[in-house]
Amino acid sequence: MDVTPTPLPGVLVIEPEVHGDARGRFAELWLAERYAAAGIPGPFVQDNVATSARGVLRGLHFQHPMGQGKLVTVLAGEVYDVAVDIRRGSPNFGHWTGTTLSGDTLRQLWIPPGFAHGYCVTSERAVFGYKCTTPYAPAHERGVRWDDPGLGIPWPVPAPVVSAKDRAWPRLAEIPVERLPAHGA
């Protein structure tokens, strides 16, 4: 597997080896020792899968406290995936990075705790899988508005389908500092 750092320290793009022949394809999407050596320590305690149609945008989500690291993979279809540094005191606070994830490549994105995460489906349908380092905790669920002008994320869909909850999240500048994770914590 190839691991590429992004402009945000700690956020990594992983290109697994995909083996294919006339029967189909095979890829190893998680092996604890190999991923730990690449800087993705685990342990993972929860696996999730979401299926969405073209134009659906989910995010930007995070948990605090009980921050979640996420290893995300698109199993079918394609999404534009984004991580935003929301750690108070970080030199990269408010910066984001994005990449295309596809079931064709099985490229993965590692998003450590302290980052907000979201994605937008660019194919007809997408099956999105992710491993989490802590369980989902509804009482600690937080979010940043997907179209926050202070972030300026150029989502690839002009009028995405967004849930009422995701439309209601505040802009990053509106979130009280104590409701954000700390850099270095």
N, C-alpha and C positions, 0 to 999 in steps of 0.2 A: 504494500500500500504506500501511496505517496501522501505526505502531510505538508500542507502549505500554510504558513501563518498569513493572517489577514492584516490590514492596517490597525486593527484593534488587538493589542496584546492579549493572548489567551484564547481568542476566537480562531479556530482552525478549520481548514477545508481538508477533507480526507477523500482520497481517490482510492477505493478498494480495487484489488485485482479482480477483474471479471473474466471468467473462463466460459467460453461458449463453443458450441459445435452444432451439428444438425438437430440435436435433441433440445437445445435451449441454452440457458446460461446458469452459472453458479457463481456466487460471491460470498465471501466471509465478511459479515457486517459487524462482528464484535468478537474479539478474543482478548480477554482481560490483560494478559502480559504484553501483547503487542500494542494495545491502545495505551496502557499505562506508560510504556516506553516512549510513546509519542506525545505524552503530556495530558492524556485523558484518563484520570485515575479511577473513576467510578467510586464506590460501588454504585450500581444502578439498582433501584428498588421498585420501579414502576415502568411498564411499557404501555404506550398508548398508540392508537391508530385513529386517524380521522379521514373520512372520505368527503370530498368537496367537488362542486361543479366549477366550470370556468367562471372566472371573475370573483370568486369568493375570496375575501381577505379576512384572515384571522389574526388578531393581535392589535396592538403590541402588548404582550403579557409578561408578567414577572410575579414572583412571590417575595414578600418581605414581612416579617422574618421568614425563616425556613426557605431560603433561596434555592432554586433548582438549577442544576446544570442539566443541559439537554443535548443529546446526540441525536440529530434529526436526519432522516433519510426519506426520500420519495421512492416508493415501491412501484408505482405506476403513474404515468402522467408527468407533469412538470409544474414547478412553482418557482417564484422568485422569493427567496428567503432572506430575512433581514435580522441583524442583531444590533442593538443600540446600547452603548455604555451609559448606564444610569447611576454609576457608583459615585456618590458625593465625594469630592476630593480627588477624583481621578483626573489626570491630565488629558484624558480623552472623553471627559464627561460630555454627553450630548452628541458624540460622533457615532456614526453608524457604518456598517459594511453590509453589502448584499451580494448574493450569488444565486445562480440558477441551479436548482437541484432537479434531477430527472430520473425516472425509472429506467431510462436507457443507459445511464452511466452509473447509477447508484451512488453518486457523489454524496458525501455526508458533510454536515456542519456541526462542529462542537461549539456550544454556547455555554460558557461557564456561568455559575451563579453571579448575580450582579449586573446582568444584561437583560434588557427587554427583548422579546422575540416576536416576530410575526412573519406571515407569508401570504402570498397572493397566488391563486391558481391561474396558470397561463395556458393550460391544455383543456381539452373538453371535460376531463375528470381527472382527479388526482387522489392517490392513496398515500397518505403521509404518516410515517411511523416515527416515534421518538421514545428514547429511553431517558428516564429522569433520575437524578441522584437523590431526590427527596420526594415523598408522596405529595400528591395534590392536597392542598390545605385551603378549603374555601374561605376560611376566616383571614387568610393572609394573601389572598388573590389581589393583585394590583394590575394596573395597566396605564399605558400612555396612549393618547389619541393617535390613531394611525396616520392622520393627515396633519399632524402638528407642523405648522409652518416653520417653527424654530429648528426642526430636524431636516425638513426639505427632502424627504425620501421621494424619489421619482418612481412611484409604483407603476408597473407596466400596463395596468388596466385603468382606463379613464374614469369609469364609474363603477367601482367595485361593489359587491354585495357584502355588507358589513352588518353584524348583529347590533341590536339596540345597545347591548352592554358595551361593545367595542366602540360604538359612536359616542358613548357617554364618558369615556375615560378623559381625564384632564390632559392638557398640554404638559410637557415635562416641567416647564417653568412654574406651573401652578401647583405642583406637588410639594407639600411641606417636606423640608429636608429630612426630618426624622422618619418619614415614610419611605425613604430611599436607602438602599444598602450602602455601606461605607466601603471605600476603596481600601484594599489591604485587610479587610475583615475576614 
